[in-house]
């Protein structure tokens, strides 16, 4: 590596190219330490497991080639086998790809169909390699102990050719044919299984088994507090001050609401708690020079919400036309302005039609230059004729409105039946107005 750096210094390369190559060389030299840091970032405990993985990677780096042995992570569901492999990929700078072979019972699923068959295609290994677009990915083969076999052969033995370093330089996929052998020798294969006793001996013989045991309650507590909760809050674009998990609450969720070796169900329960309740969505409208058209829609709006914006804009146009005697100034303004709409917090995707009346109100507010009181919220789907249609999740939306200190909310009349589902303490804080048509808004 030092020789490469010396050659780099002598060569006439641009500075930015030198910097990138130097960073890659240094990352490669520090790979075991880098791998340890990456594994610690994403996984609590598992010290013995991490050391085994780092030893394997360091030995592979020293040899500057694949050692032939394939790592097989064995353990109960939910203990982090797949995420460990993803961390290995990140630590080694390889692209992460995966296939699941659970329930596969046809050899052709692994080695492909011959081209003479109708609908023939390559096997899963070649398809995954094509998708990765690199020759040296970190390749996860998941649930390798769940193979089945029947009259079409045993797929487990078909994998031997891919995993055996003496054979995988010329892996034969039936679809490509023997005349086009595929070189898999640069691939880092990692397998996962729940029970190593279910693995065929020839496969097991080619693997270095790393066993992951069940987590204790103390380990689950630390995993939840240090990893699962921060990740879930980040995923839902919330900060740690908005939802606080007390230590005893975490222990109670682990003890009374989950029965598992891993933390998959615990993660689901945490996300259920975080998702409980809704949030308010501010809407911003800007008028820019244009031709009276709907301009840019920003803020990660989904397909349905974009259509809702179009319907709202269409209704505003028709409403102003119908009442042009009262809105001459606004119509004149709209003729030479485009309407841009933005929903803040662009990292969070927004979807659904229930912001229809809020979008309509925001557009009218911008055109008429009349402010909407900050303590009013509204929800409801709007049609191009101004009808207000029923929406879902009224209870959660009302709770969010109360939490955001709104005083009045406008909802569809067809949601009157849902008002009784709103907690009494929330209803007492809000003035709830029901409407059937936008003109009432």
SULSULBEL-V306657 format. One record per residue. N is the residue number from 1. RES is the residue in one letter. PHI is phi in radians with two decimals (NA if undefined). OMEGA is omega in whole degrees, -180 to 180 (999 if undefined). Layout:
n:N res:RES phi:PHI omega:OMEGA
n:N res:RES phi:PHI omega:OMEGA
//
This chain:
n:1 res:X phi:NA omega:178
n:2 res:X phi:-1.08 omega:180
n:3 res:X phi:-1.07 omega:179
n:4 res:X phi:-1.10 omega:-180
n:5 res:X phi:-1.15 omega:178
n:6 res:X phi:-1.09 omega:178
n:7 res:X phi:-1.12 omega:180
n:8 res:X phi:-1.13 omega:-179
n:9 res:X phi:-1.13 omega:-179
n:10 res:X phi:-1.29 omega:-177
n:11 res:X phi:-1.24 omega:180
n:12 res:X phi:-1.62 omega:180
n:13 res:X phi:-1.90 omega:175
n:14 res:X phi:-1.05 omega:-177
n:15 res:X phi:-1.03 omega:-178
n:16 res:X phi:-1.17 omega:177
n:17 res:X phi:-1.19 omega:178
n:18 res:X phi:-1.01 omega:-177
n:19 res:X phi:-1.09 omega:-179
n:20 res:X phi:-1.09 omega:-179
n:21 res:X phi:-1.13 omega:-180
n:22 res:X phi:-1.11 omega:178
n:23 res:X phi:-1.07 omega:180
n:24 res:X phi:-1.15 omega:179
n:25 res:X phi:-1.13 omega:180
n:26 res:X phi:-1.14 omega:178
n:27 res:X phi:-1.09 omega:180
n:28 res:X phi:-1.16 omega:-179
n:29 res:X phi:-1.15 omega:-178
n:30 res:X phi:-1.65 omega:-170
n:31 res:X phi:-0.96 omega:179
n:32 res:X phi:-1.01 omega:180
n:33 res:X phi:-1.20 omega:178
n:34 res:X phi:-1.09 omega:179
n:35 res:X phi:-1.10 omega:179
n:36 res:X phi:-1.06 omega:-179
n:37 res:X phi:-1.11 omega:-179
n:38 res:X phi:-1.15 omega:180
n:39 res:X phi:-1.15 omega:179
n:40 res:X phi:-1.22 omega:179
n:41 res:X phi:-1.10 omega:-171
n:42 res:X phi:-1.80 omega:-172
n:43 res:X phi:-2.39 omega:178
n:44 res:X phi:-1.53 omega:176
n:45 res:X phi:1.18 omega:178
n:46 res:X phi:0.91 omega:-175
n:47 res:X phi:-0.98 omega:-178
n:48 res:X phi:-1.10 omega:-179
n:49 res:X phi:-1.11 omega:-179
n:50 res:X phi:-1.06 omega:-179
n:51 res:X phi:-1.11 omega:178
n:52 res:X phi:-1.09 omega:-180
n:53 res:X phi:-1.14 omega:-179
n:54 res:X phi:-1.14 omega:176
n:55 res:X phi:-1.04 omega:-180
n:56 res:X phi:-1.09 omega:-179
n:57 res:X phi:-1.16 omega:-180
n:58 res:X phi:-1.14 omega:179
n:59 res:X phi:-1.13 omega:179
n:60 res:X phi:-1.15 omega:179
n:61 res:X phi:-1.15 omega:-179
n:62 res:X phi:-1.10 omega:180
n:63 res:X phi:-1.32 omega:-180
n:64 res:X phi:1.05 omega:177
n:65 res:X phi:-2.89 omega:177
n:66 res:X phi:-1.14 omega:-179
n:67 res:X phi:-1.46 omega:179
n:68 res:X phi:1.63 omega:179
n:69 res:X phi:-1.28 omega:178
n:70 res:X phi:-1.81 omega:177
n:71 res:X phi:-1.23 omega:173
n:72 res:X phi:-2.19 omega:179
n:73 res:X phi:-1.50 omega:-177
n:74 res:X phi:-2.04 omega:178
n:75 res:X phi:3.11 omega:-180
n:76 res:X phi:-1.15 omega:-180
n:77 res:X phi:-1.07 omega:173
n:78 res:X phi:1.47 omega:-179
n:79 res:X phi:-1.60 omega:173
n:80 res:X phi:1.75 omega:-179
n:81 res:X phi:-1.13 omega:-178
n:82 res:X phi:-1.13 omega:-179
n:83 res:X phi:-1.20 omega:175
n:84 res:X phi:-1.10 omega:180
n:85 res:X phi:-1.13 omega:178
n:86 res:X phi:-1.08 omega:178
n:87 res:X phi:-1.21 omega:176
n:88 res:X phi:-1.08 omega:179
n:89 res:X phi:-1.06 omega:-180
n:90 res:X phi:-1.14 omega:-178
n:91 res:X phi:-1.17 omega:-178
n:92 res:X phi:-1.65 omega:179
n:93 res:X phi:1.24 omega:-180
n:94 res:X phi:-1.79 omega:175
n:95 res:X phi:-1.28 omega:-177
n:96 res:X phi:-1.70 omega:174
n:97 res:X phi:-2.31 omega:-178
n:98 res:X phi:-2.62 omega:169
n:99 res:X phi:-2.36 omega:174
n:100 res:X phi:-1.89 omega:-179
n:101 res:X phi:-1.93 omega:177
n:102 res:X phi:-1.08 omega:179
n:103 res:X phi:1.46 omega:179
n:104 res:X phi:-1.19 omega:-178
n:105 res:X phi:-2.27 omega:-178
n:106 res:X phi:-2.03 omega:179
n:107 res:X phi:-0.98 omega:-178
n:108 res:X phi:-1.10 omega:176
n:109 res:X phi:-1.11 omega:-179
n:110 res:X phi:-1.61 omega:-173
n:111 res:X phi:-1.80 omega:176
n:112 res:X phi:1.45 omega:178
n:113 res:X phi:-1.73 omega:176
n:114 res:X phi:-1.18 omega:-174
n:115 res:X phi:-1.15 omega:180
n:116 res:X phi:-1.26 omega:-180
n:117 res:X phi:-1.42 omega:175
n:118 res:X phi:-1.20 omega:-180
n:119 res:X phi:1.29 omega:-179
n:120 res:X phi:-1.13 omega:178
n:121 res:X phi:-2.70 omega:179
n:122 res:X phi:-1.12 omega:176
n:123 res:X phi:-1.26 omega:-175
n:124 res:X phi:-1.10 omega:-178
n:125 res:X phi:-1.14 omega:-179
n:126 res:X phi:-1.17 omega:178
n:127 res:X phi:-1.07 omega:180
n:128 res:X phi:-1.16 omega:178
n:129 res:X phi:-1.12 omega:178
n:130 res:X phi:-1.10 omega:-179
n:131 res:X phi:-1.16 omega:-177
n:132 res:X phi:-1.23 omega:180
n:133 res:X phi:1.09 omega:173
n:134 res:X phi:-2.35 omega:-178
n:135 res:X phi:-1.68 omega:-175
n:136 res:X phi:-2.28 omega:-180
n:137 res:X phi:-1.29 omega:166
n:138 res:X phi:-1.59 omega:-168
n:139 res:X phi:-1.88 omega:178
n:140 res:X phi:-1.56 omega:171
n:141 res:X phi:-1.89 omega:-172
n:142 res:X phi:-1.55 omega:176
n:143 res:X phi:0.96 omega:-176
n:144 res:X phi:-1.23 omega:178
n:145 res:X phi:-1.54 omega:-176
n:146 res:X phi:-1.80 omega:176
n:147 res:X phi:-1.09 omega:170
n:148 res:X phi:-2.16 omega:177
n:149 res:X phi:-2.40 omega:176
n:150 res:X phi:-2.60 omega:-176
n:151 res:X phi:-1.12 omega:-180
n:152 res:X phi:-1.51 omega:177
n:153 res:X phi:1.89 omega:-179
n:154 res:X phi:-1.95 omega:-177
n:155 res:X phi:-1.08 omega:-179
n:156 res:X phi:-1.05 omega:-180
n:157 res:X phi:-1.29 omega:176
n:158 res:X phi:-1.17 omega:179
n:159 res:X phi:-1.29 omega:-177
n:160 res:X phi:-0.96 omega:-178
n:161 res:X phi:-1.09 omega:-180
n:162 res:X phi:-1.37 omega:-174
n:163 res:X phi:-1.56 omega:-178
n:164 res:X phi:-1.36 omega:-177
n:165 res:X phi:-1.12 omega:178
n:166 res:X phi:-1.41 omega:-177
n:167 res:X phi:-2.04 omega:-169
n:168 res:X phi:-1.32 omega:173
n:169 res:X phi:-1.23 omega:179
n:170 res:X phi:-2.33 omega:179
n:171 res:X phi:-1.27 omega:-178
n:172 res:X phi:-1.76 omega:171
n:173 res:X phi:-1.77 omega:-175
n:174 res:X phi:-1.01 omega:-179
n:175 res:X phi:-1.21 omega:179
n:176 res:X phi:-1.33 omega:179
n:177 res:X phi:1.55 omega:-177
n:178 res:X phi:-1.15 omega:-179
n:179 res:X phi:-1.30 omega:179
n:180 res:X phi:-2.22 omega:177
n:181 res:X phi:-1.21 omega:-177
n:182 res:X phi:-1.91 omega:-178
n:183 res:X phi:-1.53 omega:179
n:184 res:X phi:-1.86 omega:-173
n:185 res:X phi:-1.19 omega:-180
n:186 res:X phi:-1.52 omega:-176
n:187 res:X phi:-1.39 omega:172
n:188 res:X phi:-1.66 omega:180
n:189 res:X phi:-1.51 omega:173
n:190 res:X phi:-2.32 omega:-178
n:191 res:X phi:-1.99 omega:173
n:192 res:X phi:-2.27 omega:180
n:193 res:X phi:-2.68 omega:175
n:194 res:X phi:-1.63 omega:-176
n:195 res:X phi:-2.47 omega:-177
n:196 res:X phi:-1.19 omega:179
n:197 res:X phi:-1.17 omega:180
n:198 res:X phi:-1.48 omega:-178
n:199 res:X phi:-1.46 omega:175
n:200 res:X phi:-1.06 omega:-176
n:201 res:X phi:-1.00 omega:179
n:202 res:X phi:-1.05 omega:177
n:203 res:X phi:-1.23 omega:-178
n:204 res:X phi:-1.04 omega:-179
n:205 res:X phi:-1.14 omega:-178
n:206 res:X phi:-1.69 omega:-175
n:207 res:X phi:-2.14 omega:170
n:208 res:X phi:-1.75 omega:-175
n:209 res:X phi:-1.41 omega:175
n:210 res:X phi:-2.06 omega:-173
n:211 res:X phi:-1.65 omega:175
n:212 res:X phi:-1.89 omega:-179
n:213 res:X phi:-1.58 omega:179
n:214 res:X phi:-1.16 omega:177
n:215 res:X phi:-1.44 omega:172
n:216 res:X phi:-1.42 omega:179
n:217 res:X phi:-1.10 omega:179
n:218 res:X phi:-1.15 omega:179
n:219 res:X phi:-1.13 omega:178
n:220 res:X phi:-1.07 omega:179
n:221 res:X phi:-1.04 omega:-179
n:222 res:X phi:-1.18 omega:178
n:223 res:X phi:-1.10 omega:180
n:224 res:X phi:-1.11 omega:-174
n:225 res:X phi:-1.25 omega:-172
n:226 res:X phi:-1.66 omega:-175
n:227 res:X phi:-2.19 omega:-171
n:228 res:X phi:-1.14 omega:-177
n:229 res:X phi:-1.16 omega:177
n:230 res:X phi:-1.02 omega:180
n:231 res:X phi:-1.16 omega:-180
n:232 res:X phi:-1.17 omega:178
n:233 res:X phi:-1.11 omega:179
n:234 res:X phi:-1.11 omega:-180
n:235 res:X phi:-1.07 omega:-179
n:236 res:X phi:-1.67 omega:177
n:237 res:X phi:1.00 omega:177
n:238 res:X phi:-2.06 omega:175
n:239 res:X phi:-1.75 omega:-173
n:240 res:X phi:-1.12 omega:179
n:241 res:X phi:-1.40 omega:-177
n:242 res:X phi:-1.35 omega:176
n:243 res:X phi:-2.29 omega:-178
n:244 res:X phi:-1.96 omega:176
n:245 res:X phi:-1.69 omega:176
n:246 res:X phi:-1.27 omega:-177
n:247 res:X phi:-0.98 omega:-178
n:248 res:X phi:-1.16 omega:178
n:249 res:X phi:-1.12 omega:178
n:250 res:X phi:-1.09 omega:-180
n:251 res:X phi:-1.09 omega:-180
n:252 res:X phi:-1.16 omega:178
n:253 res:X phi:-1.07 omega:180
n:254 res:X phi:-1.12 omega:-172
n:255 res:X phi:-1.35 omega:-171
n:256 res:X phi:-1.86 omega:-174
n:257 res:X phi:-2.07 omega:177
n:258 res:X phi:-2.37 omega:172
n:259 res:X phi:-2.39 omega:-174
n:260 res:X phi:-2.74 omega:178
n:261 res:X phi:-1.36 omega:-178
n:262 res:X phi:-1.74 omega:-177
n:263 res:X phi:-2.29 omega:-177
n:264 res:X phi:-1.14 omega:180
n:265 res:X phi:-1.20 omega:177
n:266 res:X phi:-1.05 omega:178
n:267 res:X phi:-1.09 omega:178
n:268 res:X phi:-1.11 omega:-180
n:269 res:X phi:-1.12 omega:179
n:270 res:X phi:-1.09 omega:-180
n:271 res:X phi:-1.20 omega:176
n:272 res:X phi:-1.08 omega:180
n:273 res:X phi:-1.11 omega:-178
n:274 res:X phi:-1.16 omega:-178
n:275 res:X phi:-1.32 omega:-176
n:276 res:X phi:-1.11 omega:-176
n:277 res:X phi:1.74 omega:-178
n:278 res:X phi:-1.91 omega:178
n:279 res:X phi:-2.65 omega:177
n:280 res:X phi:-1.61 omega:-179
n:281 res:X phi:-2.10 omega:175
n:282 res:X phi:-1.23 omega:178
n:283 res:X phi:-2.22 omega:179
n:284 res:X phi:-1.99 omega:178
n:285 res:X phi:-2.17 omega:176
n:286 res:X phi:-2.13 omega:176
n:287 res:X phi:-1.75 omega:-180
n:288 res:X phi:-2.21 omega:180
n:289 res:X phi:-0.98 omega:-179
n:290 res:X phi:-3.11 omega:-174
n:291 res:X phi:-2.21 omega:179
n:292 res:X phi:1.32 omega:-178
n:293 res:X phi:-2.00 omega:174
n:294 res:X phi:-1.33 omega:-175
n:295 res:X phi:-1.60 omega:-175
n:296 res:X phi:-1.42 omega:176
n:297 res:X phi:-1.99 omega:-176
n:298 res:X phi:-2.18 omega:180
n:299 res:X phi:1.90 omega:179
n:300 res:X phi:1.02 omega:178
n:301 res:X phi:-1.42 omega:178
n:302 res:X phi:-1.36 omega:-176
n:303 res:X phi:-1.04 omega:-178
n:304 res:X phi:-1.14 omega:-179
n:305 res:X phi:-1.20 omega:176
n:306 res:X phi:-1.10 omega:177
n:307 res:X phi:-1.13 omega:178
n:308 res:X phi:-1.10 omega:177
n:309 res:X phi:-1.10 omega:-180
n:310 res:X phi:-1.10 omega:179
n:311 res:X phi:-1.13 omega:180
n:312 res:X phi:-1.06 omega:-180
n:313 res:X phi:-1.13 omega:179
n:314 res:X phi:-1.08 omega:180
n:315 res:X phi:-1.15 omega:180
n:316 res:X phi:-1.04 omega:179
n:317 res:X phi:-1.04 omega:-178
n:318 res:X phi:-1.19 omega:-180
n:319 res:X phi:-1.14 omega:179
n:320 res:X phi:-1.16 omega:178
n:321 res:X phi:-1.12 omega:-179
n:322 res:X phi:-1.11 omega:-177
n:323 res:X phi:-2.00 omega:-172
n:324 res:X phi:-1.13 omega:178
n:325 res:X phi:-1.12 omega:-179
n:326 res:X phi:-1.62 omega:-173
n:327 res:X phi:-2.22 omega:180
n:328 res:X phi:-1.06 omega:-178
n:329 res:X phi:-1.11 omega:-178
n:330 res:X phi:-1.19 omega:179
n:331 res:X phi:-1.13 omega:178
n:332 res:X phi:-1.12 omega:179
n:333 res:X phi:-1.15 omega:-177
n:334 res:X phi:-1.14 omega:-180
n:335 res:X phi:-1.09 omega:-178
n:336 res:X phi:-2.08 omega:178
n:337 res:X phi:-2.33 omega:169
n:338 res:X phi:-1.75 omega:-177
n:339 res:X phi:-1.88 omega:175
n:340 res:X phi:-1.72 omega:-178
n:341 res:X phi:-2.18 omega:179
n:342 res:X phi:-2.33 omega:173
n:343 res:X phi:-1.89 omega:-176
n:344 res:X phi:-0.99 omega:-175
n:345 res:X phi:1.11 omega:-175
n:346 res:X phi:-1.09 omega:-180
n:347 res:X phi:-1.25 omega:-178
n:348 res:X phi:-1.72 omega:179
n:349 res:X phi:-1.31 omega:179
n:350 res:X phi:-2.03 omega:-178
n:351 res:X phi:-2.58 omega:176
n:352 res:X phi:1.94 omega:-176
n:353 res:X phi:-1.68 omega:-169
n:354 res:X phi:-1.29 omega:177
n:355 res:X phi:-1.56 omega:-175
n:356 res:X phi:-0.90 omega:-176
n:357 res:X phi:-1.29 omega:176
n:358 res:X phi:-1.19 omega:178
n:359 res:X phi:-1.11 omega:179
n:360 res:X phi:-1.05 omega:-179
n:361 res:X phi:-1.12 omega:-179
n:362 res:X phi:-1.13 omega:179
n:363 res:X phi:-1.14 omega:179
n:364 res:X phi:-1.10 omega:179
n:365 res:X phi:-1.07 omega:-180
n:366 res:X phi:-1.17 omega:-177
n:367 res:X phi:-1.26 omega:-177
n:368 res:X phi:-1.60 omega:-178
n:369 res:X phi:1.03 omega:176
n:370 res:X phi:-1.95 omega:-178
n:371 res:X phi:-1.31 omega:173
n:372 res:X phi:-1.63 omega:179
n:373 res:X phi:-0.91 omega:-174
n:374 res:X phi:-1.22 omega:-178
n:375 res:X phi:-1.72 omega:177
n:376 res:X phi:-1.91 omega:174
n:377 res:X phi:-2.15 omega:-179
n:378 res:X phi:-2.62 omega:178
n:379 res:X phi:-2.55 omega:180
n:380 res:X phi:2.79 omega:176
n:381 res:X phi:-1.42 omega:180
n:382 res:X phi:-2.02 omega:175
n:383 res:X phi:-1.70 omega:-180
n:384 res:X phi:-1.18 omega:177
n:385 res:X phi:-1.70 omega:177
n:386 res:X phi:1.58 omega:176
n:387 res:X phi:-1.29 omega:179
n:388 res:X phi:-1.82 omega:-174
n:389 res:X phi:-1.82 omega:-177
n:390 res:X phi:-1.07 omega:176
n:391 res:X phi:-2.19 omega:178
n:392 res:X phi:-1.83 omega:175
n:393 res:X phi:1.18 omega:-178
n:394 res:X phi:-1.07 omega:-179
n:395 res:X phi:-0.99 omega:-178
n:396 res:X phi:-1.13 omega:-180
n:397 res:X phi:-1.18 omega:179
n:398 res:X phi:-1.17 omega:178
n:399 res:X phi:-1.07 omega:179
n:400 res:X phi:-1.12 omega:179
n:401 res:X phi:-1.10 omega:179
n:402 res:X phi:-1.15 omega:180
n:403 res:X phi:-1.11 omega:-180
n:404 res:X phi:-1.55 omega:175
n:405 res:X phi:1.13 omega:170
n:406 res:X phi:-1.34 omega:-179
n:407 res:X phi:-1.84 omega:-176
n:408 res:X phi:-2.33 omega:172
n:409 res:X phi:-2.25 omega:178
n:410 res:X phi:-1.88 omega:-176
n:411 res:X phi:-2.29 omega:176
n:412 res:X phi:-1.13 omega:179
n:413 res:X phi:-1.07 omega:-180
n:414 res:X phi:-1.20 omega:176
n:415 res:X phi:-1.71 omega:-180
n:416 res:X phi:-0.97 omega:-178
n:417 res:X phi:-1.11 omega:-177
n:418 res:X phi:-1.58 omega:-176
n:419 res:X phi:-1.09 omega:-179
n:420 res:X phi:-1.15 omega:177
n:421 res:X phi:-1.35 omega:-180
n:422 res:X phi:-1.29 omega:180
n:423 res:X phi:-0.94 omega:-176
n:424 res:X phi:-1.00 omega:-178
n:425 res:X phi:-1.16 omega:177
n:426 res:X phi:-1.39 omega:180
n:427 res:X phi:-1.04 omega:-178
n:428 res:X phi:-1.20 omega:-179
n:429 res:X phi:-1.62 omega:-173
n:430 res:X phi:-2.05 omega:168
n:431 res:X phi:-1.67 omega:-175
n:432 res:X phi:-1.84 omega:-180
n:433 res:X phi:-1.95 omega:179
n:434 res:X phi:-1.84 omega:-179
n:435 res:X phi:-2.39 omega:177
n:436 res:X phi:-1.87 omega:-179
n:437 res:X phi:-2.28 omega:-176
n:438 res:X phi:-1.14 omega:-180
n:439 res:X phi:-1.00 omega:178
n:440 res:X phi:-1.22 omega:178
n:441 res:X phi:-1.11 omega:999
//
